[in-house]
Amino acid sequence: MQAARFFLQPSRHEGIAIPALEAMSCGAPVIASDIPALTEVMNGSGRIVPCGEAGPLARAMSSVSDDHHLRQEMQIRGLLRASEFSCKNTAERTVDA
């Protein structure tokens, strides 16, 4: 995934957004559908498109693919967001709870 121009997850149903999280941790910009599991995990770090709508999905793919600066910004935001899901952070939050 590190060499991917972007990672696409246009899921209709997703319990846990592990594929998107893994892509972000590898530095791949993520484009995903607007279902709760994906929007919660991504939290503004990628492109969210309406579930099941081809037009917005195609436009997001085109803009991310064509815009080097946008991809870099998404990579940075994705890496930062993915770092919040480390094993250490999860353990600390569990202990705090």
SELO-235989 format. One record per residue: residue number from 0; x, y, z of N, C-alpha, C in turn. Coordinates in nm, 3 decimals. Atoms other than C-alpha are relative to their C-alpha. Layout:
! residues N
+-----+---------+---------+---------+---------+---------+---------+---------+---------+---------+
:   i :    n_c1 :    n_c2 :    n_c3 :   ca_c1 :   ca_c2 :   ca_c3 :    c_c1 :    c_c2 :    c_c3 :
+-----+---------+---------+---------+---------+---------+---------+---------+---------+---------+
: NUM :       X :       Y :       Z :       X :       Y :       Z :       X :       Y :       Z :
...
+-----+---------+---------+---------+---------+---------+---------+---------+---------+---------+
END
This chain:
! residues 97
+-----+---------+---------+---------+---------+---------+---------+---------+---------+---------+
:   i :    n_c1 :    n_c2 :    n_c3 :   ca_c1 :   ca_c2 :   ca_c3 :    c_c1 :    c_c2 :    c_c3 :
+-----+---------+---------+---------+---------+---------+---------+---------+---------+---------+
:   0 :   0.081 :  -0.121 :   0.000 :   0.000 :   0.000 :   0.000 :   0.085 :   0.127 :   0.000 :
:   1 :  -0.084 :  -0.119 :  -0.008 :   0.294 :   0.234 :   0.047 :   0.020 :   0.067 :  -0.136 :
:   2 :  -0.021 :  -0.056 :   0.133 :   0.328 :   0.281 :  -0.329 :  -0.132 :   0.036 :  -0.070 :
:   3 :   0.131 :  -0.026 :   0.061 :  -0.047 :   0.322 :  -0.392 :  -0.023 :   0.150 :  -0.016 :
:   4 :   0.037 :  -0.140 :   0.023 :  -0.165 :   0.649 :  -0.542 :  -0.110 :   0.039 :   0.099 :
:   5 :   0.101 :  -0.015 :  -0.104 :  -0.468 :   0.611 :  -0.313 :  -0.060 :  -0.137 :   0.028 :
:   6 :   0.070 :   0.122 :  -0.039 :  -0.668 :   0.342 :  -0.134 :  -0.149 :   0.031 :  -0.004 :
:   7 :   0.142 :  -0.022 :   0.018 :  -1.035 :   0.307 :  -0.218 :  -0.078 :  -0.102 :   0.082 :
:   8 :   0.087 :   0.090 :  -0.078 :  -1.291 :   0.163 :   0.026 :  -0.143 :   0.051 :  -0.008 :
:   9 :   0.137 :  -0.047 :   0.019 :  -1.640 :   0.226 :  -0.112 :  -0.104 :  -0.094 :   0.063 :
:  10 :   0.086 :   0.098 :  -0.067 :  -1.804 :  -0.010 :   0.139 :  -0.141 :   0.052 :   0.026 :
:  11 :   0.138 :  -0.029 :  -0.040 :  -2.177 :  -0.021 :   0.197 :  -0.021 :  -0.039 :   0.146 :
:  12 :   0.010 :   0.049 :  -0.137 :  -2.135 :  -0.210 :   0.524 :   0.141 :  -0.029 :   0.049 :
:  13 :  -0.134 :   0.022 :  -0.056 :  -1.829 :  -0.215 :   0.747 :  -0.014 :   0.008 :   0.151 :
:  14 :   0.006 :  -0.001 :  -0.146 :  -1.805 :  -0.310 :   1.113 :   0.116 :   0.076 :   0.060 :
:  15 :  -0.123 :  -0.065 :  -0.047 :  -1.448 :  -0.198 :   1.171 :   0.078 :   0.039 :  -0.124 :
:  16 :  -0.066 :  -0.053 :   0.119 :  -1.252 :   0.014 :   0.926 :   0.149 :  -0.033 :  -0.004 :
:  17 :  -0.142 :   0.038 :  -0.005 :  -0.927 :  -0.182 :   0.954 :   0.071 :   0.019 :  -0.134 :
:  18 :  -0.073 :  -0.023 :   0.126 :  -0.842 :  -0.174 :   0.579 :   0.036 :   0.148 :  -0.022 :
:  19 :  -0.030 :  -0.143 :   0.015 :  -0.867 :   0.208 :   0.572 :   0.107 :   0.042 :   0.099 :
:  20 :  -0.100 :  -0.033 :  -0.102 :  -0.668 :   0.235 :   0.894 :   0.138 :  -0.052 :  -0.039 :
:  21 :  -0.127 :   0.057 :   0.046 :  -0.399 :   0.005 :   0.756 :   0.057 :   0.083 :  -0.115 :
:  22 :  -0.046 :  -0.083 :   0.112 :  -0.381 :   0.210 :   0.436 :   0.057 :   0.132 :   0.050 :
:  23 :  -0.049 :  -0.127 :  -0.054 :  -0.345 :   0.533 :   0.633 :   0.135 :  -0.019 :   0.070 :
:  24 :  -0.126 :   0.024 :  -0.071 :  -0.070 :   0.380 :   0.847 :   0.115 :  -0.027 :  -0.096 :
:  25 :  -0.102 :   0.021 :   0.103 :   0.117 :   0.294 :   0.525 :   0.024 :   0.126 :  -0.083 :
:  26 :  -0.018 :  -0.124 :   0.073 :   0.084 :   0.650 :   0.394 :  -0.082 :   0.010 :  -0.127 :
:  27 :   0.086 :  -0.007 :   0.119 :  -0.180 :   0.579 :   0.130 :  -0.118 :   0.093 :   0.028 :
:  28 :   0.120 :  -0.082 :  -0.015 :  -0.444 :   0.852 :   0.088 :  -0.123 :  -0.089 :  -0.013 :
:  29 :   0.118 :   0.085 :  -0.001 :  -0.788 :   0.703 :   0.155 :  -0.123 :   0.075 :  -0.049 :
:  30 :   0.131 :  -0.046 :   0.047 :  -1.114 :   0.759 :  -0.031 :  -0.098 :  -0.108 :   0.045 :
:  31 :   0.092 :   0.099 :  -0.055 :  -1.407 :   0.592 :   0.142 :  -0.142 :   0.052 :   0.000 :
:  32 :   0.140 :  -0.038 :  -0.006 :  -1.783 :   0.589 :   0.160 :  -0.035 :   0.055 :   0.139 :
:  33 :   0.039 :  -0.073 :  -0.120 :  -1.968 :   0.787 :   0.424 :  -0.078 :  -0.083 :   0.102 :
:  34 :   0.065 :   0.081 :  -0.102 :  -2.073 :   0.498 :   0.646 :   0.068 :   0.026 :   0.135 :
:  35 :  -0.053 :  -0.039 :  -0.132 :  -2.024 :   0.545 :   1.022 :   0.136 :  -0.058 :   0.037 :
:  36 :  -0.128 :   0.059 :  -0.040 :  -1.735 :   0.302 :   1.074 :   0.118 :   0.069 :  -0.069 :
:  37 :  -0.109 :  -0.065 :   0.074 :  -1.525 :   0.471 :   0.805 :   0.016 :   0.146 :   0.038 :
:  38 :  -0.013 :  -0.141 :  -0.036 :  -1.606 :   0.830 :   0.891 :   0.057 :   0.018 :   0.140 :
:  39 :  -0.053 :  -0.008 :  -0.136 :  -1.531 :   0.766 :   1.258 :   0.150 :  -0.023 :   0.003 :
:  40 :  -0.144 :   0.031 :  -0.001 :  -1.191 :   0.610 :   1.193 :   0.078 :   0.106 :  -0.078 :
:  41 :  -0.075 :  -0.097 :   0.083 :  -1.089 :   0.854 :   0.919 :  -0.001 :   0.139 :   0.062 :
:  42 :   0.008 :  -0.126 :  -0.073 :  -1.208 :   1.162 :   1.111 :   0.066 :   0.116 :  -0.074 :
:  43 :  -0.052 :  -0.113 :   0.077 :  -1.126 :   1.409 :   0.835 :   0.135 :  -0.020 :  -0.065 :
:  44 :  -0.135 :   0.022 :   0.055 :  -0.800 :   1.248 :   0.725 :   0.000 :  -0.046 :  -0.145 :
:  45 :   0.008 :   0.044 :   0.138 :  -0.925 :   1.130 :   0.386 :  -0.121 :   0.060 :  -0.068 :
:  46 :   0.117 :  -0.046 :   0.074 :  -1.193 :   1.187 :   0.125 :  -0.116 :  -0.093 :   0.029 :
:  47 :   0.122 :   0.075 :  -0.026 :  -1.544 :   1.075 :   0.217 :  -0.098 :   0.033 :  -0.112 :
:  48 :   0.097 :  -0.018 :   0.107 :  -1.800 :   1.020 :  -0.059 :  -0.131 :  -0.069 :   0.038 :
:  49 :   0.129 :   0.063 :  -0.031 :  -2.172 :   0.935 :  -0.044 :  -0.001 :  -0.146 :  -0.045 :
:  50 :   0.005 :   0.143 :   0.028 :  -2.224 :   0.561 :  -0.028 :  -0.088 :  -0.031 :  -0.121 :
:  51 :   0.076 :   0.046 :   0.115 :  -2.333 :   0.409 :  -0.357 :  -0.014 :   0.100 :  -0.113 :
:  52 :   0.012 :  -0.102 :   0.105 :  -2.294 :   0.726 :  -0.567 :   0.127 :   0.003 :  -0.084 :
:  53 :  -0.115 :   0.014 :   0.089 :  -2.063 :   0.676 :  -0.865 :   0.064 :   0.134 :  -0.037 :
:  54 :  -0.054 :  -0.130 :   0.042 :  -2.025 :   1.042 :  -0.966 :   0.097 :   0.060 :   0.102 :
:  55 :  -0.093 :  -0.054 :  -0.100 :  -1.878 :   1.172 :  -0.639 :   0.123 :  -0.089 :   0.021 :
:  56 :  -0.112 :   0.092 :  -0.014 :  -1.660 :   0.861 :  -0.614 :   0.101 :   0.022 :  -0.113 :
:  57 :  -0.088 :  -0.022 :   0.115 :  -1.521 :   0.915 :  -0.964 :   0.073 :   0.134 :   0.010 :
:  58 :  -0.063 :  -0.132 :  -0.015 :  -1.457 :   1.285 :  -0.895 :   0.108 :  -0.002 :   0.108 :
:  59 :  -0.100 :   0.010 :  -0.107 :  -1.275 :   1.205 :  -0.569 :   0.123 :  -0.075 :  -0.049 :
:  60 :  -0.112 :   0.077 :   0.053 :  -1.060 :   0.943 :  -0.742 :   0.083 :   0.085 :  -0.095 :
:  61 :  -0.070 :  -0.084 :   0.096 :  -0.974 :   1.186 :  -1.020 :   0.079 :   0.111 :   0.069 :
:  62 :  -0.069 :  -0.112 :  -0.065 :  -0.890 :   1.477 :  -0.791 :   0.118 :  -0.047 :   0.084 :
:  63 :  -0.111 :   0.050 :  -0.080 :  -0.675 :   1.269 :  -0.556 :   0.112 :  -0.051 :  -0.090 :
:  64 :  -0.100 :   0.053 :   0.092 :  -0.500 :   1.098 :  -0.845 :   0.078 :   0.111 :  -0.069 :
:  65 :  -0.062 :  -0.106 :   0.078 :  -0.429 :   1.424 :  -1.029 :   0.073 :   0.107 :   0.082 :
:  66 :  -0.052 :  -0.110 :  -0.081 :  -0.334 :   1.651 :  -0.737 :   0.106 :  -0.050 :   0.100 :
:  67 :  -0.112 :   0.047 :  -0.083 :   0.009 :   1.574 :  -0.589 :  -0.003 :   0.062 :   0.140 :
:  68 :   0.003 :  -0.068 :  -0.131 :  -0.027 :   1.832 :  -0.310 :  -0.113 :  -0.053 :   0.087 :
:  69 :   0.112 :   0.057 :  -0.073 :  -0.366 :   1.696 :  -0.209 :   0.037 :  -0.138 :   0.055 :
:  70 :  -0.043 :   0.133 :  -0.045 :  -0.222 :   1.343 :  -0.193 :   0.095 :   0.011 :   0.118 :
:  71 :  -0.095 :  -0.017 :  -0.110 :   0.065 :   1.463 :   0.026 :  -0.071 :   0.042 :   0.128 :
:  72 :   0.076 :  -0.046 :  -0.117 :  -0.174 :   1.643 :   0.260 :  -0.080 :  -0.116 :   0.060 :
:  73 :   0.077 :   0.115 :  -0.048 :  -0.394 :   1.333 :   0.284 :   0.091 :  -0.105 :   0.063 :
:  74 :  -0.096 :   0.094 :  -0.058 :  -0.089 :   1.115 :   0.349 :   0.039 :   0.043 :   0.141 :
:  75 :  -0.041 :  -0.051 :  -0.131 :   0.023 :   1.335 :   0.637 :  -0.114 :  -0.013 :   0.101 :
:  76 :   0.115 :   0.010 :  -0.092 :  -0.326 :   1.357 :   0.791 :  -0.031 :  -0.145 :   0.033 :
:  77 :   0.027 :   0.142 :  -0.024 :  -0.374 :   0.982 :   0.748 :   0.101 :  -0.064 :   0.094 :
:  78 :  -0.103 :   0.054 :  -0.089 :  -0.042 :   0.896 :   0.912 :  -0.022 :   0.049 :   0.144 :
:  79 :   0.026 :  -0.053 :  -0.134 :  -0.122 :   1.125 :   1.205 :  -0.121 :  -0.067 :   0.064 :
:  80 :   0.121 :   0.063 :  -0.053 :  -0.470 :   0.979 :   1.246 :   0.027 :  -0.146 :   0.034 :
:  81 :  -0.028 :   0.142 :  -0.025 :  -0.347 :   0.619 :   1.218 :   0.086 :  -0.018 :   0.125 :
:  82 :  -0.087 :   0.012 :  -0.119 :  -0.087 :   0.685 :   1.490 :  -0.081 :   0.004 :   0.129 :
:  83 :   0.085 :  -0.003 :  -0.119 :  -0.375 :   0.745 :   1.732 :  -0.054 :  -0.138 :   0.035 :
:  84 :   0.052 :   0.134 :  -0.021 :  -0.468 :   0.377 :   1.697 :   0.109 :  -0.101 :   0.031 :
:  85 :  -0.109 :   0.092 :  -0.032 :  -0.139 :   0.229 :   1.815 :  -0.041 :  -0.093 :   0.115 :
:  86 :   0.026 :   0.095 :  -0.110 :  -0.135 :  -0.069 :   2.052 :   0.019 :   0.069 :   0.135 :
:  87 :  -0.028 :  -0.071 :  -0.126 :   0.013 :   0.155 :   2.322 :  -0.116 :   0.092 :   0.036 :
:  88 :   0.114 :  -0.090 :  -0.026 :  -0.264 :   0.415 :   2.288 :  -0.124 :  -0.078 :   0.040 :
:  89 :   0.116 :   0.082 :  -0.032 :  -0.529 :   0.145 :   2.293 :   0.009 :  -0.055 :   0.141 :
:  90 :  -0.020 :   0.053 :  -0.135 :  -0.381 :  -0.011 :   2.607 :  -0.019 :   0.110 :   0.104 :
:  91 :   0.014 :  -0.111 :  -0.094 :  -0.359 :   0.329 :   2.780 :  -0.145 :   0.040 :   0.016 :
:  92 :   0.142 :  -0.036 :  -0.007 :  -0.720 :   0.410 :   2.696 :  -0.080 :  -0.106 :   0.073 :
:  93 :   0.069 :   0.109 :  -0.068 :  -0.832 :   0.071 :   2.818 :   0.023 :   0.009 :   0.151 :
:  94 :  -0.031 :  -0.015 :  -0.143 :  -0.654 :   0.120 :   3.152 :  -0.073 :   0.120 :   0.058 :
:  95 :   0.068 :  -0.121 :  -0.048 :  -0.799 :   0.472 :   3.184 :  -0.150 :  -0.023 :   0.019 :
:  96 :   0.144 :   0.026 :  -0.008 :  -1.149 :   0.340 :   3.124 :  -0.032 :  -0.083 :   0.123 :
+-----+---------+---------+---------+---------+---------+---------+---------+---------+---------+
END
